[in-house]
Amino acid sequence: MLPSGRRRGLAFLVPDDWTPEQALAVFELLDDLLAVITDAYGDQLTDILRKRRSQEQTATPANYDDPP
């Protein structure tokens, strides 16, 4: 499962023959993309993620027989 929770979709395969420099270039690209998106939508994303996590916790039934 991907960090997003998705189980289907695009297969993210990293070729076995990438050099460390190629892997670093992709990593830096994704890191820059994350920074740009966070700058533009950071507060809104935080709110959405907070609501989503709250809904997940509410949807998970508590088992009161198990100690905390």
N, C-alpha and C positions, 0 to 999 in steps of 0.2 A: 504494500500500500504506500502511496506517495504521502508526503507531509500534509498535503491538502485534504487527505482522506479519500481521494478518488481511487477507484480500483480499476477503472477503464480509461481509455483515451489514447493519446499519443504515447508510443513507447519511447522512452528516453534512454537510448543506448549510447554509451560512450565507446567509440571504436578502441579496440585493443592496441592499435598501432599509433595512437596519439603520443606525441612527445610530451614531456612535462611542460614545455613552453606552450604547446597548443592547449593543454588543459588549463594552464594559468591564464591564457588569453581569454578563454571562455569564462573562467571564474571571474576575471576582472570585468568582463562585459556584463555578466549577471549582477555582480556587485554594484556596478555603475547604474544599471537599470533599477535595481532595488532602491538606490539612493534617490534617483529621479522620481520614482513613484512615491516614495515615502515623503519627499519634499512637497509633492503636489497633493497627495491624498492622505498623509499620515494620520491626521486626526479622524478623518472619516473611516479609514481602515481600522483604526483602533476601536471606534464605536461599533462597527460591524462585527469585528472579531469578539468583542466583549459580549455583545448580544448573542452571537452564535454559541459561545462557550456557556453562557447562562442557560440557553435553551437546551444544550446537551446535558447539562447537569440536572435540569428539571425533568428531562425526558428519561433519565436513568433512575429506575426505581431503587429506593434504598432498601437494603436488607438489614432490618433492625436486629436480626439474630447475630450478626457479625459485630464484634467489638471494633471500635474506631482504630 
